[in-house]
Amino acid sequence: MKWIKIILLVCVGVVVSCTEPELPTPPLPTTQKIFSLKENRVVNGQDMHFDLPSDGTYTLTLIDKESGQVISRERFKGTSGENVKKIYTNSLEKRYLYLLLEDVTKTEIGKTLIITK
Protein backbone atom coordinates (compact mmCIF):
# COMPACT_ATOMS: atom_id res chain seq x y z
CA MET A 1 0.00 0.00 0.00
CA LYS A 2 2.88 2.30 0.82
CA TRP A 3 4.40 1.75 -2.64
CA ILE A 4 1.13 2.54 -4.38
CA LYS A 5 0.97 5.94 -2.61
CA ILE A 6 4.57 6.71 -3.59
CA ILE A 7 3.94 5.71 -7.23
CA LEU A 8 0.77 7.86 -7.35
CA LEU A 9 2.59 10.86 -5.86
CA VAL A 10 5.41 10.48 -8.39
CA CYS A 11 2.89 10.25 -11.25
CA VAL A 12 1.06 13.35 -10.05
CA GLY A 13 4.38 15.17 -9.71
CA VAL A 14 5.39 14.26 -13.27
CA VAL A 15 2.04 15.38 -14.68
CA VAL A 16 2.14 18.70 -12.84
CA SER A 17 5.76 19.41 -13.79
CA CYS A 18 5.07 18.72 -17.48
CA THR A 19 2.38 21.36 -17.88
CA GLU A 20 3.36 24.63 -19.54
CA PRO A 21 3.49 27.62 -17.23
CA GLU A 22 1.02 30.38 -18.00
CA LEU A 23 2.84 33.36 -19.47
CA PRO A 24 1.41 36.81 -18.89
CA THR A 25 -0.08 38.30 -22.04
CA PRO A 26 1.12 41.77 -22.98
CA PRO A 27 -1.49 44.50 -22.62
CA LEU A 28 -3.30 45.35 -25.82
CA PRO A 29 -2.75 48.82 -27.22
CA THR A 30 -5.56 51.13 -26.27
CA THR A 31 -7.92 52.76 -28.71
CA GLN A 32 -7.21 56.20 -27.26
CA LYS A 33 -6.86 58.95 -29.84
CA ILE A 34 -3.16 59.37 -30.69
CA PHE A 35 -3.29 63.16 -30.83
CA SER A 36 -5.02 63.45 -27.42
CA LEU A 37 -1.68 62.85 -25.64
CA LYS A 38 1.52 64.90 -25.92
CA GLU A 39 3.64 61.73 -25.97
CA ASN A 40 2.85 58.18 -27.15
CA ARG A 41 4.78 54.91 -27.17
CA VAL A 42 4.07 52.90 -30.31
CA VAL A 43 4.87 49.38 -31.45
CA ASN A 44 5.05 47.96 -34.95
CA GLY A 45 1.63 47.42 -36.52
CA GLN A 46 -0.23 49.41 -33.87
CA ASP A 47 -3.49 51.09 -34.85
CA MET A 48 -3.60 54.89 -34.56
CA HIS A 49 -7.04 56.33 -33.91
CA PHE A 50 -7.73 59.98 -34.66
CA ASP A 51 -10.62 62.27 -35.60
CA LEU A 52 -10.91 64.34 -38.77
CA PRO A 53 -13.16 67.40 -39.10
CA SER A 54 -14.40 66.57 -42.62
CA ASP A 55 -13.96 64.30 -45.64
CA GLY A 56 -10.89 65.11 -47.70
CA THR A 57 -7.22 64.53 -48.36
CA TYR A 58 -4.86 64.59 -45.37
CA THR A 59 -1.15 64.02 -44.77
CA LEU A 60 0.55 62.14 -41.93
CA THR A 61 4.23 63.07 -41.54
CA LEU A 62 6.90 61.54 -39.28
CA ILE A 63 9.63 64.05 -38.39
CA ASP A 64 12.83 63.36 -36.44
CA LYS A 65 12.68 65.43 -33.24
CA GLU A 66 16.41 66.22 -33.14
CA SER A 67 17.22 66.95 -36.78
CA GLY A 68 13.82 68.06 -38.06
CA GLN A 69 14.26 65.72 -41.03
CA VAL A 70 11.15 64.15 -42.57
CA ILE A 71 11.28 60.37 -42.07
CA SER A 72 8.08 59.48 -43.89
CA ARG A 73 5.00 61.10 -45.35
CA GLU A 74 1.68 59.51 -46.26
CA ARG A 75 -1.17 61.19 -48.07
CA PHE A 76 -4.59 59.58 -47.65
CA LYS A 77 -8.29 60.21 -48.12
CA GLY A 78 -9.98 60.56 -44.76
CA THR A 79 -13.58 60.64 -43.69
CA SER A 80 -15.28 62.87 -41.18
CA GLY A 81 -15.09 61.44 -37.66
CA GLU A 82 -12.86 58.64 -36.40
CA ASN A 83 -10.20 57.23 -38.70
CA VAL A 84 -7.73 54.40 -38.08
CA LYS A 85 -4.27 53.97 -39.64
CA LYS A 86 -1.51 51.49 -38.81
CA ILE A 87 2.00 52.60 -37.95
CA TYR A 88 4.93 50.40 -38.93
CA THR A 89 8.15 50.94 -36.97
CA ASN A 90 10.34 47.90 -37.75
CA SER A 91 12.60 49.88 -40.07
CA LEU A 92 12.93 52.81 -37.64
CA GLU A 93 15.56 53.16 -34.94
CA LYS A 94 14.37 53.67 -31.39
CA ARG A 95 13.98 57.43 -31.12
CA TYR A 96 11.67 60.37 -30.65
CA LEU A 97 9.59 61.44 -33.65
CA TYR A 98 6.88 63.99 -34.21
CA LEU A 99 3.72 62.73 -35.85
CA LEU A 100 2.01 65.56 -37.70
CA LEU A 101 -1.47 65.50 -39.26
CA GLU A 102 -2.24 68.19 -41.83
CA ASP A 103 -4.98 68.89 -44.35
CA VAL A 104 -4.36 69.85 -48.03
CA THR A 105 -3.85 73.53 -47.11
CA LYS A 106 -1.03 72.52 -44.69
CA THR A 107 -3.20 73.43 -41.69
CA GLU A 108 -2.11 71.42 -38.66
CA ILE A 109 -4.91 69.16 -37.38
CA GLY A 110 -2.85 67.33 -34.76
CA LYS A 111 0.70 66.88 -33.55
CA THR A 112 2.18 64.49 -31.01
CA LEU A 113 5.55 63.09 -29.97
CA ILE A 114 5.92 59.35 -30.47
CA ILE A 115 8.57 57.00 -29.11
CA THR A 116 9.27 53.96 -31.26
CA LYS A 117 10.05 50.65 -29.56
Sequence and secondary structure as in RCSB ss.txt:
>XXXX:A:sequence
MKWIKIILLVCVGVVVSCTEPELPTPPLPTTQKIFSLKENRVVNGQDMHFDLPSDGTYTLTLIDKESGQVISRER
FKGTSGENVKKIYTNSLEKRYLYLLLEDVTKTEIGKTLIITK
>XXXX:A:secstr
 HHHHHHHHHHHHHHHHTS             BGGGSSEEEE TTEEEEEEESSSEEEEEEEEETTT  EEEEEE
EEE SEEEEEEE  TTS S EEEEEEEETT  EEEEEEEEE 
